[in-house]
Amino acid sequence: MYESPLDVPKPAWRQEEELDIFSDAVGQFFEKECVPHVQQWRKDGKVPLEIWKKAGEIGLLGASVPEEYGGAGGDFRHEAIIIEQQQWKGVDGFGITLHNAIIAPYITAYGTEEQKRRWLPGICTGEIVTAIAMTEPGAGSDLQGMKTTAKRDGDEYVINGSKTFISNGQSANLILLCVKTDPTQGAKGISIIGVETDKVKGFRRGRNLEKVGQHAADTSELFFDDVHVPASNLLGEVEGKGFIQLMQKLPQERHIIGLQGVGMIERAIHETVEYVKGRKAFGGTIFDFQNTQFTLAECKTEATVAKVFADHCTDLLLKEQLDAATASMSKYWISDLQCKIIDECLQLHGGFGYMDEYPIAQMYADARVQRIYGGANEVMKMLIARTL
Ligand SMILES: Cc1cc2nc3c(=O)[nH]c(=O)nc-3n(C[C@H](O)[C@H](O)[C@H](O)COP(=O)(O)OP(=O)(O)OC[C@H]3O[C@@H](n4cnc5c(N)ncnc54)[C@H](O)[C@@H]3O)c2cc1C
């Protein structure tokens, strides 16, 4: 099922046989239910809601949510395997990892018992599709400058403002919205509020934004005009904790971007080796050129270093020891490498590599945003530099 072109032995966290069985099942799900539709999803600009329900039925949603809330009771090892298989099969656009391993953990870690019981079971079946909305037109890297407000009014909050670039924004019916509950404060004024879009008035989705790549992933502007939500939707029910909650959970998101990078690199090298060995030129194949061999040897070497480092970060994460700086290294260094390696691989495809129907062309476009979202790579370097 998973024929990585890298010869990296299984890390310690990956030894249990149960994980191989899980990996095969995940691979089969992507192969059968997603791969035949990916090109259509890219044209549509989003994935259909049915695929969320199908993933829920086989236990992929909420893979690491505790069983008592409807999840599979796994941990980050299962999420890492889903990422690996999703990249290997080229199923871009299905925001399962965002839903499972970035958003659900906020509720599991900070939600009240009532919030967990209200939201997690639907997250696990696919009846609830989630998004997390931090970025605003005027505040991206500098989140403390966000302007969206939630004003307490009796037992409700009244929300006003707008967000942009929100993944799953067209499909989500539960949005973890970052707001200022105290606009006079910076970080200390930020809170996270769950907005159940089917239950409120004044919420509007903007355009499904047209992007350079990742065409099957919907990305949207969201607008909130006097949106009333119950006060019990405040994550953890204590105001002003949002920034700390983000800082605690962003390392996992950043390492996930690193893992996605490694997965796409493996696929790019695999695709390229197959291509250059089959393509004839000058009485041989493209692979026969020493330049091709050296280029791919360098790609394989760098990819191996990246995979070993990513496995190390996963190990730290599982031990709850992955700090912000190390997660930033995973995010920035691997996403930079991903773009570099995919560029080299595209070059070896010649003109065909520039044709959108070739996987390498799609990977080239899809990879670029990895250096921007989840915190721009320059911001990652700033976080690393603070530890020097
Ligand atoms: C496809 C896509 C999906 C996204 N999904 C989501 C989502 O689901 N939820 C969400 O909340 N956001 C999402 N985002 C937003 C994303 O996280 C932001 O775009 C990103 O954090 C950068 O913010 P910005 O675009 O405002 O850039 P800016 O903050 O304007 O920064 C522009 C550039 O300036 C430089 N820069 C910024 N700060 C520094 C610094 N301190 N030091 C040095 N250089 C710096 C960097 O080169 C940076 O790329 C998504 C974005 C995209 C493109």
The ligand as an SDF file (V2000), in Angstrom:
LIG
                    3D

 53 58  0  0  0  0  0  0  0  0999 V2000
   -4.8530   28.5110    1.5260 C   0  0  0  0  0  0  0  0  0  0  0  0
   -4.8540   29.1720    2.8690 C   0  0  0  0  0  0  0  0  0  0  0  0
   -5.5360   28.5940    3.9200 C   0  0  0  0  0  0  0  0  0  0  0  0
   -5.5840   29.2220    5.1730 C   0  0  0  0  0  0  0  0  0  0  0  0
   -6.3360   28.6750    6.1790 N   0  0  0  0  0  0  0  0  0  0  0  0
   -6.5260   29.3910    7.3150 C   0  0  0  0  0  0  0  0  0  0  0  0
   -7.4470   28.9460    8.3110 C   0  0  0  0  0  0  0  0  0  0  0  0
   -8.0830   27.8900    8.1730 O   0  0  0  0  0  0  0  0  0  0  0  0
   -7.6290   29.7200    9.4150 N   0  0  0  0  0  0  0  0  0  0  0  0
   -6.9600   30.8840    9.6090 C   0  0  0  0  0  0  0  0  0  0  0  0
   -7.1810   31.5320   10.6060 O   0  0  0  0  0  0  0  0  0  0  0  0
   -6.0680   31.3360    8.6680 N   0  0  0  0  0  0  0  0  0  0  0  0
   -5.8460   30.6240    7.5420 C   0  0  0  0  0  0  0  0  0  0  0  0
   -4.9720   31.0840    6.5950 N   0  0  0  0  0  0  0  0  0  0  0  0
   -4.2670   32.3260    6.8370 C   0  0  0  0  0  0  0  0  0  0  0  0
   -2.7720   32.1730    7.0790 C   0  0  0  0  0  0  0  0  0  0  0  0
   -2.5260   31.5590    8.3060 O   0  0  0  0  0  0  0  0  0  0  0  0
   -2.1310   33.5620    6.9330 C   0  0  0  0  0  0  0  0  0  0  0  0
   -2.2000   33.9050    5.5530 O   0  0  0  0  0  0  0  0  0  0  0  0
   -0.7040   33.6130    7.4250 C   0  0  0  0  0  0  0  0  0  0  0  0
   -0.6490   33.4720    8.8270 O   0  0  0  0  0  0  0  0  0  0  0  0
   -0.0060   34.9340    7.0450 C   0  0  0  0  0  0  0  0  0  0  0  0
   -0.7960   36.0380    7.3890 O   0  0  0  0  0  0  0  0  0  0  0  0
   -1.0780   37.1590    6.2660 P   0  0  0  0  0  0  0  0  0  0  0  0
   -1.5780   36.4810    5.0480 O   0  0  0  0  0  0  0  0  0  0  0  0
   -1.9310   38.2140    6.8470 O   0  0  0  0  0  0  0  0  0  0  0  0
    0.3350   37.7730    5.9190 O   0  0  0  0  0  0  0  0  0  0  0  0
    1.0430   39.0120    6.6410 P   0  0  0  0  0  0  0  0  0  0  0  0
    0.9170   38.9010    8.1010 O   0  0  0  0  0  0  0  0  0  0  0  0
    0.5730   40.2580    5.9700 O   0  0  0  0  0  0  0  0  0  0  0  0
    2.5600   38.7490    6.2380 O   0  0  0  0  0  0  0  0  0  0  0  0
    3.0220   38.8680    4.8800 C   0  0  0  0  0  0  0  0  0  0  0  0
    4.4580   38.4150    4.8170 C   0  0  0  0  0  0  0  0  0  0  0  0
    5.2500   39.3110    5.5950 O   0  0  0  0  0  0  0  0  0  0  0  0
    6.3150   38.6220    6.1920 C   0  0  0  0  0  0  0  0  0  0  0  0
    6.2350   38.7380    7.6620 N   0  0  0  0  0  0  0  0  0  0  0  0
    5.1250   38.8180    8.4330 C   0  0  0  0  0  0  0  0  0  0  0  0
    5.4490   38.9080    9.7330 N   0  0  0  0  0  0  0  0  0  0  0  0
    6.7990   38.8920    9.7970 C   0  0  0  0  0  0  0  0  0  0  0  0
    7.7340   38.9560   10.8560 C   0  0  0  0  0  0  0  0  0  0  0  0
    7.3610   39.0560   12.1300 N   0  0  0  0  0  0  0  0  0  0  0  0
    9.0580   38.9180   10.5370 N   0  0  0  0  0  0  0  0  0  0  0  0
    9.4590   38.8390    9.2460 C   0  0  0  0  0  0  0  0  0  0  0  0
    8.6060   38.7580    8.2120 N   0  0  0  0  0  0  0  0  0  0  0  0
    7.2950   38.7840    8.4710 C   0  0  0  0  0  0  0  0  0  0  0  0
    6.1990   37.1620    5.7520 C   0  0  0  0  0  0  0  0  0  0  0  0
    6.9940   36.9700    4.5970 O   0  0  0  0  0  0  0  0  0  0  0  0
    4.7300   37.0290    5.4010 C   0  0  0  0  0  0  0  0  0  0  0  0
    4.4810   35.9920    4.4740 O   0  0  0  0  0  0  0  0  0  0  0  0
   -4.8870   30.4420    5.3720 C   0  0  0  0  0  0  0  0  0  0  0  0
   -4.1660   31.0010    4.3120 C   0  0  0  0  0  0  0  0  0  0  0  0
   -4.1500   30.4000    3.0750 C   0  0  0  0  0  0  0  0  0  0  0  0
   -3.4040   31.0770    1.9440 C   0  0  0  0  0  0  0  0  0  0  0  0
  1  2  1  0
  2  3  1  0
  2 52  2  0
  3  4  2  0
  4  5  1  0
  4 50  1  0
  5  6  2  0
  6  7  1  0
  6 13  1  0
  7  8  2  0
  7  9  1  0
  9 10  1  0
 10 11  2  0
 10 12  1  0
 12 13  2  0
 13 14  1  0
 14 15  1  0
 14 50  1  0
 15 16  1  0
 16 17  1  0
 16 18  1  0
 18 19  1  0
 18 20  1  0
 20 21  1  0
 20 22  1  0
 22 23  1  0
 23 24  1  0
 24 25  2  0
 24 26  1  0
 24 27  1  0
 27 28  1  0
 28 29  2  0
 28 30  1  0
 28 31  1  0
 31 32  1  0
 32 33  1  0
 33 34  1  0
 33 48  1  0
 34 35  1  0
 35 36  1  0
 35 46  1  0
 36 37  1  0
 36 45  1  0
 37 38  2  0
 38 39  1  0
 39 40  1  0
 39 45  2  0
 40 41  1  0
 40 42  2  0
 42 43  1  0
 43 44  2  0
 44 45  1  0
 46 47  1  0
 46 48  1  0
 48 49  1  0
 50 51  2  0
 51 52  1  0
 52 53  1  0
M  END
$$$$
